[in-house]
Structure formats: structure tokens, C-alpha cells
Amino acid sequence: MTRAYLESSEHIDCREEAVCSKATELSSGSSDDEVIARRCFEFVRDEIRHSWDARENPVTCRASDVLQHATGFCYAKSHLLAALLRANGIPAGLCYQRLRLDSGGFCLHGLNAIYLERYGWYRVDPRGNRGEIAAEFRPPQEKLAFSIAADGEADLPGIWPEPLPVVVEALDRAGSFRALAANLPDCQPQQLGEVICDY
């Protein structure tokens, strides 16, 4: 069941040298999956800047690029967190929320699910805290950046071993953080097809 959530891939390149080195650094002195997961989560949440908050380029997608440039939108930050966890032998996948924008439209928001021995699948959000956004690592309690509140918003079902194509396409197409912010990816739950894994 969890094998797909440990594999390296184009966008979650957990065997890339820099990713492996950072993963080893973050796990140093501990073999406890919760301790390592917390360290990885807090590193990505706090040390990797959210591209929109920081108003900076480039628009990253591949985990190793997110690490190299220390910046990414929520989707990219979730790719890096998944890669760091997988490099440490902790199964990790991608989750999505559909959130309402101030403009009235909708967009996807990327976050993660981590498989912890004590609790099973547990969702975390490494987006980055600011103001009213305060995501934490407190298993088994979820403390995500955003709650589902408005009509049309939803937690999309499933835990995905790979990024959704619509997310990758949006990141690859955007030439700048402003261009991505103007064309954020979106899809509705019924467009997802088969759910890979439930949490």
C-alpha cells in the first residue's frame, strides 16, 4: 500500500543528492518517525519561502529545485516535503483542498499526508505561516493552514503519490510568481478519477 509513497520520481526526486543530504541532516540523531517528520515539516514550512508571500521567482516544481532556490508555492513546497520524508523512509503523499479566492473563483491548495507508525495517515500543511495562517505538527490533531468554510470549498479525496497534472502544468507554464497567481490551478473533486488512497 505505501510503496508508491516512497518512490522517487521526476517531481518528487527524493534520491537527488542535495535532497538526500538535507534529509540526512534533518534526521540526524533520531530514528523516530514522528521526530523526523516534524523536523522535515518545520524546515519546509519555515525555511522555504512561499513564493507569493516573498514576491520572488523562480516558480519551482521539482523538489530539488525548491530546495535549491528555497522558494515555492504551496504545491512545490509539498513536493519538497514529500521528497525529504521519502528520503528518510517515511511514506508521504500529496493532498489538495479546493479553496475560494477573494475574486470569487476557486483554486487548488497543496498539502501533504504523512504515514506515521503510531497514527497512520496524517495531514500537514507546509505552506508557511503568516498572520492568521498557523499550521502545526500535532499528531493526531490536524492543524492545517486553511479550513473548509465557503460554499464550493472541499477537501479533495485521496492521497496522491504524484502531483496532479493540472498542478504541474500550471507551475511549468508560469513564467513568474505573478503569472501563476493569476492562473492558479483548479479542478473539482469529480474530475479527479480514481482515488489512489484514502486517509
C-alpha positions as a Markdown table, in Angstrom:
| # | Residue | x | y | z |
|---|---|---|---|---|
| 1 | Met | 0.0 | 0.0 | 0.0 |
| 2 | Thr | 2.7 | 2.5 | 0.9 |
| 3 | Arg | 5.3 | 1.6 | -1.7 |
| 4 | Ala | 4.2 | 4.2 | -4.2 |
| 5 | Tyr | 4.6 | 6.8 | -1.4 |
| 6 | Leu | 8.3 | 6.0 | -1.0 |
| 7 | Glu | 9.4 | 6.1 | -4.7 |
| 8 | Ser | 11.4 | 8.8 | -6.4 |
| 9 | Ser | 10.0 | 10.5 | -9.5 |
| 10 | Glu | 10.5 | 13.5 | -11.7 |
| 11 | His | 8.9 | 16.0 | -9.4 |
| 12 | Ile | 9.5 | 14.2 | -6.0 |
| 13 | Asp | 13.1 | 13.4 | -6.7 |
| 14 | Cys | 14.0 | 12.0 | -3.3 |
| 15 | Arg | 17.2 | 10.3 | -4.5 |
| 16 | Glu | 18.7 | 13.5 | -5.8 |
| 17 | Glu | 22.0 | 14.3 | -3.9 |
| 18 | Ala | 21.0 | 17.6 | -2.3 |
| 19 | Val | 17.7 | 16.3 | -1.2 |
| 20 | Cys | 19.3 | 13.2 | 0.4 |
| 21 | Ser | 21.9 | 15.3 | 2.1 |
| 22 | Lys | 19.3 | 17.6 | 3.6 |
| 23 | Ala | 17.1 | 14.6 | 4.6 |
| 24 | Thr | 20.1 | 13.1 | 6.4 |
| 25 | Glu | 20.8 | 16.3 | 8.2 |
| 26 | Leu | 17.2 | 16.6 | 9.3 |
| 27 | Ser | 17.1 | 13.1 | 10.7 |
| 28 | Ser | 20.5 | 13.3 | 12.4 |
| 29 | Gly | 20.4 | 11.7 | 15.9 |
| 30 | Ser | 16.9 | 10.2 | 15.7 |
| 31 | Ser | 15.2 | 7.2 | 14.2 |
| 32 | Asp | 11.7 | 8.2 | 15.5 |
| 33 | Asp | 9.4 | 8.8 | 12.5 |
| 34 | Glu | 7.5 | 11.5 | 14.3 |
| 35 | Val | 10.6 | 13.4 | 15.3 |
| 36 | Ile | 12.0 | 13.2 | 11.8 |
| 37 | Ala | 8.6 | 14.1 | 10.2 |
| 38 | Arg | 8.3 | 17.1 | 12.5 |
| 39 | Arg | 11.8 | 18.3 | 11.6 |
| 40 | Cys | 11.2 | 17.9 | 7.9 |
| 41 | Phe | 7.8 | 19.7 | 8.1 |
| 42 | Glu | 9.2 | 22.6 | 10.1 |
| 43 | Phe | 12.1 | 23.0 | 7.8 |
| 44 | Val | 9.9 | 23.3 | 4.7 |
| 45 | Arg | 7.3 | 25.4 | 6.5 |
| 46 | Asp | 9.8 | 27.9 | 8.0 |
| 47 | Glu | 12.9 | 27.8 | 5.9 |
| 48 | Ile | 11.5 | 27.5 | 2.3 |
| 49 | Arg | 9.8 | 30.8 | 1.4 |
| 50 | His | 6.3 | 30.9 | -0.1 |
| 51 | Ser | 6.8 | 32.5 | -3.5 |
| 52 | Trp | 3.8 | 34.7 | -3.3 |
| 53 | Asp | 4.4 | 35.9 | 0.3 |
| 54 | Ala | 8.1 | 36.6 | -0.6 |
| 55 | Arg | 7.2 | 38.0 | -4.1 |
| 56 | Glu | 10.0 | 36.1 | -5.7 |
| 57 | Asn | 10.9 | 33.9 | -8.6 |
| 58 | Pro | 11.6 | 31.4 | -10.0 |
| 59 | Val | 8.4 | 29.3 | -10.0 |
| 60 | Thr | 9.6 | 25.9 | -8.8 |
| 61 | Cys | 8.0 | 22.5 | -9.1 |
| 62 | Arg | 10.7 | 19.7 | -8.7 |
| 63 | Ala | 11.6 | 19.1 | -5.1 |
| 64 | Ser | 15.3 | 19.6 | -5.7 |
| 65 | Asp | 14.6 | 22.9 | -7.3 |
| 66 | Val | 12.5 | 24.0 | -4.4 |
| 67 | Leu | 15.4 | 23.2 | -2.1 |
| 68 | Gln | 18.0 | 24.9 | -4.3 |
| 69 | His | 16.1 | 28.1 | -4.6 |
| 70 | Ala | 14.5 | 28.0 | -1.1 |
| 71 | Thr | 11.2 | 29.1 | -2.6 |
| 72 | Gly | 8.0 | 27.7 | -3.9 |
| 73 | Phe | 4.2 | 27.9 | -4.0 |
| 74 | Cys | 2.3 | 25.6 | -1.7 |
| 75 | Tyr | 2.3 | 22.8 | -4.3 |
| 76 | Ala | 6.1 | 23.0 | -4.8 |
| 77 | Lys | 6.7 | 23.1 | -1.0 |
| 78 | Ser | 4.6 | 19.9 | -0.6 |
| 79 | His | 6.7 | 18.2 | -3.3 |
| 80 | Leu | 9.9 | 19.0 | -1.3 |
| 81 | Leu | 8.4 | 17.8 | 2.0 |
| 82 | Ala | 7.3 | 14.6 | 0.4 |
| 83 | Ala | 10.8 | 14.1 | -1.0 |
| 84 | Leu | 12.5 | 14.7 | 2.3 |
| 85 | Leu | 10.2 | 12.3 | 4.1 |
| 86 | Arg | 10.6 | 9.6 | 1.4 |
| 87 | Ala | 14.4 | 10.0 | 1.5 |
| 88 | Asn | 14.1 | 9.2 | 5.2 |
| 89 | Gly | 12.0 | 6.1 | 4.6 |
| 90 | Ile | 8.7 | 7.7 | 5.7 |
| 91 | Pro | 5.8 | 7.3 | 3.3 |
| 92 | Ala | 4.5 | 10.6 | 2.1 |
| 93 | Gly | 1.9 | 11.8 | -0.4 |
| 94 | Leu | 0.1 | 14.8 | -1.7 |
| 95 | Cys | -3.3 | 16.1 | -0.8 |
| 96 | Tyr | -5.3 | 19.0 | -2.1 |
| 97 | Gln | -8.0 | 21.4 | -1.0 |
| 98 | Arg | -10.2 | 23.5 | -3.2 |
| 99 | Leu | -10.5 | 27.0 | -1.8 |
| 100 | Arg | -12.4 | 30.1 | -2.8 |
| 101 | Leu | -10.4 | 33.1 | -3.9 |
| 102 | Asp | -11.2 | 36.7 | -3.0 |
| 103 | Ser | -12.1 | 37.2 | -6.6 |
| 104 | Gly | -14.9 | 34.6 | -6.2 |
| 105 | Gly | -13.2 | 31.9 | -8.2 |
| 106 | Phe | -11.5 | 28.7 | -6.9 |
| 107 | Cys | -8.1 | 27.3 | -6.8 |
| 108 | Leu | -6.3 | 24.2 | -5.5 |
| 109 | His | -4.1 | 24.3 | -2.5 |
| 110 | Gly | -1.4 | 21.7 | -2.0 |
| 111 | Leu | -0.5 | 20.0 | 1.3 |
| 112 | Asn | 0.8 | 16.6 | 2.4 |
| 113 | Ala | -0.2 | 13.4 | 4.1 |
| 114 | Ile | 2.5 | 11.5 | 6.1 |
| 115 | Tyr | 2.2 | 7.9 | 7.2 |
| 116 | Leu | 3.2 | 7.7 | 10.9 |
| 117 | Glu | 3.6 | 4.3 | 12.5 |
| 118 | Arg | 1.6 | 5.4 | 15.6 |
| 119 | Tyr | -1.3 | 7.1 | 13.8 |
| 120 | Gly | -1.5 | 6.1 | 10.2 |
| 121 | Trp | -2.0 | 8.8 | 7.6 |
| 122 | Tyr | -1.8 | 12.3 | 9.0 |
| 123 | Arg | -2.2 | 15.6 | 7.0 |
| 124 | Val | 0.1 | 18.6 | 7.4 |
| 125 | Asp | 0.4 | 21.8 | 5.6 |
| 126 | Pro | 3.9 | 23.2 | 4.9 |
| 127 | Arg | 2.7 | 26.3 | 3.1 |
| 128 | Gly | 4.3 | 28.7 | 5.6 |
| 129 | Asn | 2.7 | 30.7 | 8.5 |
| 130 | Arg | 1.9 | 34.4 | 8.5 |
| 131 | Gly | -0.8 | 36.4 | 10.2 |
| 132 | Glu | -3.9 | 34.3 | 10.7 |
| 133 | Ile | -2.3 | 31.2 | 8.9 |
| 134 | Ala | -0.8 | 28.9 | 11.6 |
| 135 | Ala | -0.2 | 25.3 | 10.5 |
| 136 | Glu | 1.4 | 23.0 | 13.1 |
| 137 | Phe | 2.6 | 19.4 | 13.5 |
| 138 | Arg | 0.4 | 18.0 | 16.3 |
| 139 | Pro | -0.5 | 14.4 | 15.6 |
| 140 | Pro | -3.1 | 13.1 | 15.7 |
| 141 | Gln | -4.7 | 16.5 | 15.6 |
| 142 | Glu | -4.7 | 18.3 | 12.3 |
| 143 | Lys | -3.7 | 21.9 | 12.3 |
| 144 | Leu | -3.8 | 23.0 | 8.7 |
| 145 | Ala | -3.4 | 26.4 | 7.2 |
| 146 | Phe | -6.9 | 26.6 | 5.9 |
| 147 | Ser | -10.3 | 25.2 | 6.9 |
| 148 | Ile | -13.1 | 24.4 | 4.6 |
| 149 | Ala | -15.8 | 27.0 | 5.1 |
| 150 | Ala | -17.2 | 28.6 | 2.0 |
| 151 | Asp | -19.7 | 27.1 | -0.4 |
| 152 | Gly | -17.8 | 25.2 | -3.1 |
| 153 | Glu | -14.7 | 24.6 | -1.0 |
| 154 | Ala | -13.7 | 21.0 | -0.4 |
| 155 | Asp | -11.0 | 18.6 | 0.9 |
| 156 | Leu | -10.3 | 16.7 | -2.3 |
| 157 | Pro | -10.4 | 13.0 | -1.7 |
| 158 | Gly | -7.4 | 10.8 | -1.6 |
| 159 | Ile | -3.6 | 10.9 | -1.1 |
| 160 | Trp | -1.7 | 11.1 | -4.3 |
| 161 | Pro | 1.8 | 9.7 | -4.8 |
| 162 | Glu | 2.4 | 12.2 | -7.6 |
| 163 | Pro | 1.3 | 15.8 | -8.3 |
| 164 | Leu | -1.9 | 16.3 | -10.2 |
| 165 | Pro | -1.2 | 17.0 | -13.8 |
| 166 | Val | -3.2 | 20.3 | -13.6 |
| 167 | Val | -0.8 | 21.4 | -10.9 |
| 168 | Val | 2.4 | 20.5 | -12.8 |
| 169 | Glu | 1.1 | 22.2 | -16.0 |
| 170 | Ala | 0.3 | 25.4 | -14.1 |
| 171 | Leu | 3.7 | 25.5 | -12.5 |
| 172 | Asp | 5.6 | 24.7 | -15.7 |
| 173 | Arg | 3.6 | 27.2 | -17.7 |
| 174 | Ala | 4.0 | 30.1 | -15.3 |
| 175 | Gly | 7.0 | 32.4 | -16.1 |
| 176 | Ser | 6.7 | 34.3 | -12.8 |
| 177 | Phe | 5.1 | 34.2 | -9.4 |
| 178 | Arg | 2.6 | 36.9 | -10.6 |
| 179 | Ala | 1.7 | 34.8 | -13.7 |
| 180 | Leu | 1.0 | 31.8 | -11.5 |
| 181 | Ala | -1.0 | 33.8 | -9.0 |
| 182 | Ala | -3.2 | 35.0 | -11.9 |
| 183 | Asn | -3.7 | 31.4 | -13.2 |
| 184 | Leu | -3.8 | 29.1 | -10.2 |
| 185 | Pro | -4.7 | 25.5 | -10.9 |
| 186 | Asp | -8.2 | 24.3 | -10.2 |
| 187 | Cys | -10.3 | 21.2 | -10.5 |
| 188 | Gln | -13.4 | 19.8 | -8.9 |
| 189 | Pro | -13.5 | 16.5 | -6.9 |
| 190 | Gln | -15.4 | 14.7 | -9.7 |
| 191 | Gln | -12.7 | 15.5 | -12.2 |
| 192 | Leu | -10.0 | 13.5 | -10.3 |
| 193 | Gly | -11.0 | 10.0 | -11.3 |
| 194 | Glu | -9.8 | 7.1 | -9.2 |
| 195 | Val | -8.7 | 7.9 | -5.7 |
| 196 | Ile | -5.3 | 6.4 | -5.1 |
| 197 | Cys | -5.5 | 6.0 | -1.3 |
| 198 | Asp | -7.9 | 7.3 | 1.4 |
| 199 | Tyr | -6.7 | 8.8 | 4.7 |
